[in-house]
Amino acid sequence: MSVHSSQMHIRGDIEIHVDIHGEGDPLVLLHGFTGCGRDFQHFGETLHEGFRAIVPDLPGHGRSGNPRGTFVFRDVARDMYSLLDELGIDRFRALGISGGANVLLHMATQQPSRVEAMVIAAAAPYFPEQARALMRQMTVEGRSEEDWRDMRERHARGDAQIVALWEQGRAFAARHDDMSFTPPHLATITARTLIVYGDRDPLYPVELAVEMYRAIPDAKLWVLPGAGHGAAFEERESFVRVARSFLRTP
């Protein structure tokens, strides 16, 4: 399958790296916080076969820059719309994991008519205290050599980029004006939505998935027993099969 890679400048002179795979209807794939677009290689090409897959590195991640120095999910959603506008893409389907799924919640409420269908795995309408407690631990001092090695494999702009990501992750713990979705706000989502959760997620209790399921009008809920925050990766084969089937449904 052919892959086209490019660096694109969007609003605020943010340089976004994006890989585009194949041909067909557009499918936007958004990775998690501290991840990168290449994380989707773990699922193989089956996930996006038959689509034109748009796979960016989110601002400050991978090969993308972030001159703002902050990471606010609401702002990143606007960045993604600027990227799609540059690519001439109006309506699209999407799949997001963790932080990427949080971005999709903002995208689906900012411009509901543009999102046809989405799979959101390990998303959160708001950050509960158990997640904030873990976020407060995202210090440079607490990182192991394995953590550094993993981050250096993902992020191409040096150690300062990695330190900035950990600092931004720690800052999530004190924010209450970004991931703050109420049921009436979620009810404005018009996209067909598949919510995927692990019932042993240490950050987000499964009750949050149920809240979103009840609030989003056209939602389905899939809870994976025994799975954690990385449920999509832990149950890779079944996740690809179910997510692809959902996204391919007219």
ZAZA-429096 format. One record per residue: residue in three letters; x, y, z of N, C-alpha, C, CB in turn. Coordinates in steps of 0.05 Angstrom, whole numbers. Glycine has a CB too. Layout:
BEGIN
{"Ala",{X,Y,Z},{X,Y,Z},{X,Y,Z},{X,Y,Z}}
...
//
This chain:
BEGIN
{"Met",{17,-24,0},{0,0,0},{18,25,0},{-19,0,25}}
{"Ser",{12,44,-18},{28,68,-20},{23,86,5},{21,83,-45}}
{"Val",{45,100,13},{44,118,35},{56,144,27},{58,107,60}}
{"His",{41,166,31},{51,193,25},{56,207,51},{32,208,6}}
{"Ser",{80,217,56},{86,231,80},{92,260,74},{110,218,95}}
{"Ser",{84,278,91},{89,307,86},{89,322,113},{69,319,67}}
{"Gln",{102,345,112},{101,364,134},{83,387,125},{130,374,143}}
{"Met",{62,393,140},{43,414,132},{41,435,154},{15,402,127}}
{"His",{41,461,146},{38,482,165},{9,490,168},{56,507,157}}
{"Ile",{-1,491,192},{-29,498,197},{-30,522,215},{-45,475,209}}
{"Arg",{-52,528,228},{-56,553,243},{-34,556,264},{-84,553,255}}
{"Gly",{-26,582,268},{-5,587,287},{22,577,279},{-13,576,313}}
{"Asp",{25,571,253},{50,560,242},{59,534,256},{72,581,245}}
{"Ile",{39,518,263},{45,491,273},{52,473,250},{21,480,290}}
{"Glu",{75,459,253},{83,441,232},{74,413,239},{114,442,228}}
{"Ile",{56,402,223},{44,375,229},{55,355,208},{13,376,227}}
{"His",{66,333,219},{73,311,201},{49,293,198},{97,295,213}}
{"Val",{44,286,173},{21,268,167},{28,248,147},{-4,285,158}}
{"Asp",{20,223,152},{23,201,133},{-5,195,121},{35,175,146}}
{"Ile",{-6,191,95},{-32,185,82},{-29,159,67},{-40,208,62}}
{"His",{-46,140,75},{-45,113,64},{-68,107,46},{-44,92,87}}
{"Gly",{-63,97,22},{-84,86,5},{-104,105,-7},{-99,66,21}}
{"Glu",{-126,95,-17},{-146,110,-30},{-174,102,-20},{-145,107,-61}}
{"Gly",{-193,120,-22},{-220,114,-13},{-231,136,3},{-221,88,2}}
{"Asp",{-253,130,18},{-264,150,36},{-244,157,58},{-291,140,48}}
{"Pro",{-243,182,67},{-224,190,87},{-230,178,115},{-222,220,90}}
{"Leu",{-209,167,127},{-209,157,154},{-187,169,170},{-207,125,154}}
{"Val",{-193,185,190},{-174,198,207},{-167,181,231},{-184,226,216}}
{"Leu",{-141,176,235},{-131,159,257},{-115,177,276},{-115,135,247}}
{"Leu",{-124,179,301},{-110,196,320},{-99,180,344},{-130,218,331}}
{"His",{-73,182,348},{-60,167,368},{-63,179,396},{-30,165,362}}
{"Gly",{-54,166,416},{-56,175,444},{-35,195,451},{-55,152,462}}
{"Phe",{-39,208,474},{-20,227,485},{7,212,491},{-30,241,510}}
{"Thr",{29,224,483},{57,214,483},{61,192,463},{63,204,511}}
{"Gly",{42,186,446},{45,167,425},{53,181,399},{20,150,421}}
{"Cys",{49,167,377},{54,180,350},{38,164,330},{84,181,343}}
{"Gly",{36,175,306},{20,162,285},{30,134,278},{21,178,260}}
{"Arg",{55,128,282},{66,102,275},{55,80,294},{96,102,276}}
{"Asp",{43,88,316},{31,69,334},{10,52,320},{19,82,359}}
{"Phe",{-3,63,300},{-24,48,286},{-13,25,269},{-40,67,268}}
{"Gln",{14,24,265},{26,2,251},{21,-25,267},{55,6,247}}
{"His",{17,-23,293},{12,-47,309},{-13,-61,301},{11,-39,338}}
{"Phe",{-32,-47,288},{-57,-59,279},{-56,-70,251},{-79,-39,281}}
{"Gly",{-35,-65,237},{-32,-74,209},{-50,-58,190},{-40,-103,208}}
{"Glu",{-48,-64,165},{-62,-49,144},{-91,-56,142},{-49,-53,117}}
{"Thr",{-99,-78,155},{-127,-87,153},{-146,-65,165},{-131,-113,168}}
{"Leu",{-137,-51,186},{-154,-32,199},{-164,-11,179},{-139,-18,221}}
{"His",{-146,-1,162},{-154,21,144},{-155,13,114},{-135,44,147}}
{"Glu",{-155,-13,109},{-156,-22,81},{-182,-12,68},{-154,-53,80}}
{"Gly",{-180,-1,44},{-203,9,30},{-210,38,36},{-227,-8,36}}
{"Phe",{-195,50,55},{-198,78,62},{-174,94,52},{-202,81,93}}
{"Arg",{-177,120,52},{-155,139,50},{-149,147,79},{-161,164,32}}
{"Ala",{-129,134,91},{-123,138,119},{-106,162,124},{-110,113,131}}
{"Ile",{-115,181,140},{-101,205,147},{-90,201,175},{-119,231,146}}
{"Val",{-63,199,178},{-51,192,203},{-30,213,211},{-37,164,201}}
{"Pro",{-39,233,226},{-21,254,235},{-6,247,261},{-35,281,238}}
{"Asp",{17,260,265},{28,262,291},{16,287,304},{60,263,291}}
{"Leu",{3,284,327},{-10,307,340},{11,328,347},{-25,298,365}}
{"Pro",{4,353,351},{23,374,357},{42,366,380},{9,400,364}}
{"Gly",{68,370,375},{88,364,396},{95,335,398},{79,374,421}}
{"His",{83,318,382},{88,289,383},{102,280,357},{61,274,386}}
{"Gly",{117,258,360},{130,247,336},{147,266,321},{109,235,318}}
{"Arg",{139,272,297},{154,290,279},{140,317,277},{158,278,252}}
{"Ser",{120,322,293},{105,348,292},{115,368,312},{75,343,296}}
{"Gly",{114,393,305},{122,414,323},{98,425,339},{135,437,308}}
{"Asn",{104,441,359},{83,453,375},{93,479,388},{73,433,398}}
{"Pro",{94,501,372},{104,526,382},{88,538,405},{106,546,360}}
{"Arg",{63,528,409},{47,539,432},{60,531,459},{19,528,430}}
{"Gly",{72,507,459},{84,498,484},{64,486,504},{98,520,498}}
{"Thr",{38,485,496},{17,473,513},{3,452,496},{-3,495,524}}
{"Phe",{-12,435,510},{-28,415,496},{-56,416,508},{-16,386,498}}
{"Val",{-75,428,494},{-103,430,502},{-119,415,481},{-112,460,505}}
{"Phe",{-134,395,490},{-148,378,471},{-167,394,453},{-164,356,486}}
{"Arg",{-180,414,464},{-198,430,448},{-184,444,426},{-212,451,466}}
{"Asp",{-160,455,432},{-144,468,411},{-133,449,390},{-120,483,424}}
{"Val",{-125,425,399},{-115,405,381},{-137,396,361},{-104,381,396}}
{"Ala",{-162,395,371},{-184,389,352},{-186,410,330},{-211,388,368}}
{"Arg",{-182,435,337},{-183,456,317},{-159,453,298},{-182,484,330}}
{"Asp",{-136,445,309},{-113,440,292},{-119,418,271},{-89,431,309}}
{"Met",{-132,397,280},{-138,375,262},{-158,384,240},{-150,351,278}}
{"Tyr",{-177,401,247},{-195,411,227},{-179,429,207},{-218,427,239}}
{"Ser",{-160,444,216},{-144,460,198},{-128,442,179},{-124,478,213}}
{"Leu",{-118,419,190},{-103,400,173},{-122,388,152},{-91,378,190}}
{"Leu",{-146,380,160},{-165,369,141},{-174,389,120},{-189,358,156}}
{"Asp",{-176,414,128},{-183,435,109},{-161,438,88},{-188,462,123}}
{"Glu",{-136,437,97},{-113,438,79},{-113,415,59},{-86,439,94}}
{"Leu",{-122,392,68},{-123,368,51},{-149,367,35},{-121,343,68}}
{"Gly",{-167,386,38},{-192,387,23},{-212,366,31},{-186,383,-6}}
{"Ile",{-211,358,57},{-229,337,67},{-251,350,84},{-214,317,85}}
{"Asp",{-276,345,76},{-299,355,91},{-309,334,111},{-322,364,71}}
{"Arg",{-325,315,101},{-335,294,119},{-316,271,120},{-363,285,110}}
{"Phe",{-315,258,143},{-296,236,147},{-305,218,169},{-268,248,154}}
{"Arg",{-293,194,170},{-296,176,193},{-270,177,208},{-303,147,183}}
{"Ala",{-271,168,233},{-247,171,250},{-245,150,271},{-247,199,263}}
{"Leu",{-220,146,280},{-215,128,302},{-193,141,320},{-206,99,292}}
{"Gly",{-199,143,345},{-180,155,364},{-176,137,388},{-188,183,372}}
{"Ile",{-151,137,398},{-144,121,421},{-135,140,444},{-123,100,414}}
{"Ser",{-147,138,467},{-139,153,491},{-140,183,484},{-111,144,501}}
{"Gly",{-116,196,485},{-116,225,479},{-127,232,452},{-87,235,481}}
{"Gly",{-123,215,432},{-134,219,406},{-164,217,406},{-123,199,386}}
{"Ala",{-175,199,423},{-204,197,426},{-215,222,440},{-211,172,442}}
{"Asn",{-200,233,459},{-209,258,471},{-210,281,451},{-190,266,494}}
{"Val",{-190,282,433},{-191,302,411},{-216,298,394},{-166,299,394}}
{"Leu",{-223,273,389},{-246,267,372},{-272,277,386},{-248,238,366}}
{"Leu",{-274,274,412},{-298,285,426},{-301,314,420},{-296,280,456}}
{"His",{-279,329,421},{-280,358,414},{-288,362,385},{-254,371,421}}
{"Met",{-276,347,367},{-281,350,339},{-311,345,333},{-264,332,322}}
{"Ala",{-322,324,346},{-349,316,341},{-369,336,352},{-355,289,352}}
{"Thr",{-361,353,371},{-379,373,382},{-373,401,370},{-375,375,413}}
{"Gln",{-349,406,360},{-343,431,348},{-356,434,320},{-313,435,345}}
{"Gln",{-355,413,304},{-367,413,277},{-380,386,273},{-344,418,255}}
{"Pro",{-403,381,286},{-416,355,285},{-422,344,257},{-441,356,300}}
{"Ser",{-428,361,239},{-437,352,212},{-414,339,196},{-449,374,196}}
{"Arg",{-389,344,204},{-366,334,189},{-358,306,197},{-343,353,192}}
{"Val",{-366,297,221},{-358,270,230},{-380,251,225},{-350,271,261}}
{"Glu",{-375,233,206},{-396,213,198},{-398,190,218},{-390,202,171}}
{"Ala",{-376,180,227},{-375,158,246},{-348,158,260},{-380,130,232}}
{"Met",{-348,149,285},{-322,149,299},{-321,126,320},{-317,176,313}}
{"Val",{-297,116,323},{-291,96,344},{-273,111,364},{-277,70,332}}
{"Ile",{-282,112,389},{-266,125,410},{-259,104,431},{-282,149,423}}
{"Ala",{-234,98,433},{-224,78,452},{-210,91,475},{-205,57,438}}
{"Ala",{-219,86,499},{-207,97,524},{-208,128,524},{-177,89,526}}
{"Ala",{-232,138,517},{-237,167,518},{-248,174,546},{-257,176,496}}
{"Ala",{-248,199,553},{-259,208,578},{-274,234,574},{-237,211,600}}
{"Pro",{-299,236,583},{-313,262,581},{-301,283,600},{-343,258,587}}
{"Tyr",{-289,273,621},{-274,290,640},{-254,272,655},{-294,304,661}}
{"Phe",{-235,285,668},{-214,269,682},{-222,264,711},{-187,284,680}}
{"Pro",{-227,239,719},{-233,234,747},{-208,236,764},{-245,205,750}}
{"Glu",{-211,236,790},{-188,240,808},{-168,218,805},{-198,241,837}}
{"Gln",{-176,194,799},{-156,173,797},{-137,177,773},{-169,145,794}}
{"Ala",{-148,190,752},{-131,197,729},{-113,220,736},{-148,203,704}}
{"Arg",{-124,240,750},{-108,264,757},{-85,256,776},{-126,285,771}}
{"Ala",{-89,236,793},{-68,228,811},{-45,216,795},{-79,206,831}}
{"Leu",{-51,200,774},{-30,189,757},{-16,211,741},{-41,167,739}}
{"Met",{-32,230,732},{-20,252,716},{0,268,732},{-42,271,706}}
{"Arg",{-5,272,758},{13,287,775},{40,273,778},{1,291,803}}
{"Gln",{41,248,771},{66,232,773},{82,233,748},{59,203,780}}
{"Met",{73,248,727},{88,250,702},{111,270,704},{69,258,679}}
{"Thr",{130,263,721},{154,280,725},{177,269,710},{160,284,755}}
{"Val",{196,286,702},{220,277,689},{236,259,708},{237,300,679}}
{"Glu",{236,267,733},{252,252,753},{242,223,756},{252,267,780}}
{"Gly",{217,219,752},{206,192,756},{208,174,732},{178,195,763}}
{"Arg",{221,183,710},{222,167,686},{246,147,687},{224,185,661}}
{"Ser",{241,123,678},{262,102,677},{277,104,650},{250,74,681}}
{"Glu",{299,89,649},{314,88,623},{296,76,601},{339,71,627}}
{"Glu",{279,57,609},{261,45,589},{241,66,579},{246,21,602}}
{"Asp",{231,83,597},{213,104,589},{227,122,569},{204,121,613}}
{"Trp",{252,130,575},{266,148,557},{271,134,530},{294,156,569}}
{"Arg",{278,109,530},{283,94,505},{257,93,488},{293,66,511}}
{"Asp",{235,87,501},{210,85,486},{202,112,474},{187,76,505}}
{"Met",{206,134,490},{199,160,480},{217,169,458},{199,181,503}}
{"Arg",{243,163,460},{261,171,439},{256,157,413},{290,166,448}}
{"Glu",{245,133,414},{238,118,390},{214,131,376},{232,89,396}}
{"Arg",{197,145,391},{173,156,380},{176,185,371},{150,154,400}}
{"His",{192,200,386},{192,230,382},{219,239,371},{186,244,409}}
{"Ala",{218,251,348},{242,257,332},{255,284,337},{235,255,303}}
{"Arg",{244,300,355},{254,327,358},{271,331,383},{231,346,359}}
{"Gly",{281,309,394},{300,311,416},{288,310,444},{315,337,413}}
{"Asp",{305,310,464},{297,306,491},{280,329,502},{321,303,509}}
{"Ala",{284,353,491},{267,376,500},{238,371,493},{277,402,487}}
{"Gln",{233,359,470},{206,352,462},{194,332,481},{205,341,433}}
{"Ile",{209,313,489},{199,292,508},{193,304,535},{220,270,511}}
{"Val",{211,321,545},{207,334,571},{181,351,570},{231,351,579}}
{"Ala",{177,365,548},{153,382,545},{128,365,546},{154,398,518}}
{"Leu",{128,342,534},{105,325,534},{98,316,563},{109,300,516}}
{"Trp",{118,308,578},{114,299,605},{103,323,622},{139,288,618}}
{"Glu",{114,346,617},{104,370,632},{75,376,625},{122,394,627}}
{"Gln",{69,374,599},{41,379,591},{22,358,602},{39,379,560}}
{"Gly",{31,333,603},{14,312,615},{9,317,645},{27,285,612}}
{"Arg",{30,326,659},{26,333,687},{7,356,691},{53,339,700}}
{"Ala",{7,375,672},{-11,398,673},{-40,391,670},{-3,419,652}}
{"Phe",{-46,368,657},{-74,360,655},{-88,357,682},{-76,333,640}}
{"Ala",{-72,350,702},{-84,345,729},{-97,370,740},{-62,335,748}}
{"Ala",{-88,393,732},{-99,418,744},{-119,432,725},{-76,437,749}}
{"Arg",{-124,421,702},{-143,434,683},{-171,423,687},{-134,429,654}}
{"His",{-190,441,686},{-218,432,689},{-236,446,667},{-229,440,717}}
{"Asp",{-223,458,648},{-238,473,627},{-234,462,599},{-230,502,628}}
{"Asp",{-222,438,597},{-216,427,571},{-233,401,567},{-186,421,568}}
{"Met",{-226,380,582},{-242,356,582},{-263,360,603},{-225,330,587}}
{"Ser",{-286,371,595},{-307,378,615},{-334,375,602},{-304,407,625}}
{"Phe",{-339,352,588},{-363,347,573},{-386,340,592},{-359,326,552}}
{"Thr",{-408,354,589},{-433,347,603},{-451,330,585},{-448,373,612}}
{"Pro",{-470,316,595},{-488,300,578},{-502,317,556},{-509,286,594}}
{"Pro",{-512,341,562},{-524,357,541},{-504,365,519},{-536,383,552}}
{"His",{-479,369,526},{-459,375,506},{-453,350,489},{-432,385,519}}
{"Leu",{-450,327,501},{-446,303,486},{-470,296,468},{-441,279,505}}
{"Ala",{-494,305,476},{-518,299,461},{-518,314,434},{-542,307,477}}
{"Thr",{-500,333,430},{-499,347,404},{-483,331,383},{-486,375,408}}
{"Ile",{-471,309,392},{-456,293,372},{-475,278,354},{-437,273,387}}
{"Thr",{-471,280,328},{-489,267,309},{-476,242,296},{-497,287,287}}
{"Ala",{-450,239,300},{-435,216,289},{-444,190,301},{-405,220,292}}
{"Arg",{-446,169,285},{-448,142,296},{-423,137,312},{-451,120,273}}
{"Thr",{-426,128,337},{-403,127,355},{-401,99,368},{-405,148,376}}
{"Leu",{-377,87,366},{-371,63,381},{-352,70,403},{-359,41,362}}
{"Ile",{-360,65,428},{-344,71,451},{-331,44,460},{-361,83,474}}
{"Val",{-304,44,462},{-290,20,469},{-276,25,496},{-270,11,447}}
{"Tyr",{-279,7,515},{-268,10,542},{-258,-16,553},{-288,23,561}}
{"Gly",{-237,-15,568},{-229,-38,585},{-240,-35,612},{-198,-40,586}}
{"Asp",{-251,-56,623},{-264,-53,650},{-244,-53,673},{-284,-75,654}}
{"Arg",{-218,-54,666},{-197,-51,687},{-179,-27,681},{-181,-78,689}}
{"Asp",{-190,-8,667},{-174,16,661},{-167,31,687},{-190,35,642}}
{"Pro",{-141,35,693},{-134,48,718},{-138,78,718},{-105,42,724}}
{"Leu",{-142,90,694},{-146,119,693},{-176,126,693},{-133,130,667}}
{"Tyr",{-191,111,676},{-219,118,672},{-237,95,680},{-225,127,643}}
{"Pro",{-253,97,701},{-272,76,708},{-293,72,686},{-285,82,735}}
{"Val",{-302,47,683},{-321,41,662},{-347,57,664},{-327,11,662}}
{"Glu",{-352,68,687},{-376,85,690},{-376,109,671},{-379,95,719}}
{"Leu",{-351,118,665},{-349,141,646},{-358,132,618},{-320,151,645}}
{"Ala",{-352,108,610},{-361,98,584},{-392,96,583},{-349,70,579}}
{"Val",{-404,88,605},{-433,86,607},{-445,114,605},{-442,72,633}}
{"Glu",{-433,133,618},{-443,161,616},{-443,171,587},{-426,180,634}}
{"Met",{-421,166,573},{-420,174,545},{-440,159,528},{-392,171,534}}
{"Tyr",{-443,133,533},{-462,117,518},{-490,127,521},{-460,88,527}}
{"Arg",{-497,135,545},{-524,145,550},{-529,173,539},{-530,145,580}}
{"Ala",{-507,189,536},{-511,216,527},{-509,220,497},{-490,234,540}}
{"Ile",{-492,205,484},{-489,208,455},{-512,193,441},{-461,196,445}}
{"Pro",{-527,207,424},{-552,196,413},{-548,169,398},{-564,215,395}}
{"Asp",{-528,167,380},{-525,143,364},{-499,129,372},{-525,150,333}}
{"Ala",{-499,118,396},{-475,106,407},{-479,76,413},{-467,120,432}}
{"Lys",{-457,62,410},{-455,34,418},{-432,32,437},{-452,14,393}}
{"Leu",{-434,13,456},{-414,10,477},{-403,-19,476},{-425,16,505}}
{"Trp",{-377,-21,476},{-363,-46,476},{-343,-46,499},{-349,-52,449}}
{"Val",{-349,-62,520},{-331,-63,543},{-316,-90,541},{-347,-61,570}}
{"Leu",{-289,-88,543},{-272,-111,541},{-265,-121,569},{-246,-105,524}}
{"Pro",{-274,-144,577},{-269,-154,604},{-239,-159,609},{-285,-179,610}}
{"Gly",{-230,-150,632},{-202,-155,640},{-182,-137,626},{-195,-182,634}}
{"Ala",{-190,-119,608},{-172,-102,594},{-168,-75,608},{-182,-97,565}}
{"Gly",{-144,-63,604},{-138,-38,617},{-141,-14,598},{-110,-39,627}}
{"His",{-124,6,603},{-126,31,587},{-119,26,558},{-108,53,599}}
{"Gly",{-101,7,553},{-93,0,526},{-109,-23,514},{-64,-7,525}}
{"Ala",{-135,-23,520},{-152,-46,512},{-150,-51,481},{-181,-40,519}}
{"Ala",{-148,-30,466},{-147,-33,436},{-123,-49,428},{-147,-6,422}}
{"Phe",{-100,-45,442},{-76,-60,436},{-76,-87,449},{-52,-44,445}}
{"Glu",{-88,-89,473},{-88,-115,487},{-105,-136,472},{-99,-111,516}}
{"Glu",{-127,-126,460},{-145,-144,445},{-145,-136,415},{-175,-142,456}}
{"Arg",{-120,-136,404},{-115,-124,378},{-132,-136,356},{-86,-127,371}}
{"Glu",{-133,-163,354},{-147,-175,332},{-177,-169,332},{-142,-205,332}}
{"Ser",{-189,-173,356},{-218,-168,357},{-223,-138,354},{-229,-178,384}}
{"Phe",{-205,-121,364},{-210,-92,361},{-210,-84,331},{-188,-76,376}}
{"Val",{-190,-94,316},{-189,-88,288},{-214,-97,274},{-164,-100,275}}
{"Arg",{-222,-122,280},{-246,-133,266},{-271,-117,272},{-250,-162,275}}
{"Val",{-276,-111,298},{-300,-97,305},{-300,-67,296},{-305,-98,335}}
{"Ala",{-277,-54,300},{-275,-26,292},{-278,-23,262},{-248,-14,301}}
{"Arg",{-265,-40,247},{-267,-38,218},{-295,-43,208},{-248,-59,205}}
{"Ser",{-309,-63,220},{-336,-68,212},{-354,-44,218},{-347,-93,227}}
{"Phe",{-350,-32,241},{-366,-9,248},{-361,14,229},{-360,0,277}}
{"Leu",{-336,19,223},{-329,42,206},{-337,38,177},{-299,48,207}}
{"Arg",{-338,13,168},{-346,7,141},{-376,7,137},{-335,-20,132}}
{"Thr",{-391,6,158},{-421,6,156},{-430,33,144},{-434,1,184}}
{"Pro",{-446,32,123},{-456,57,110},{-471,74,130},{-474,51,86}}
//
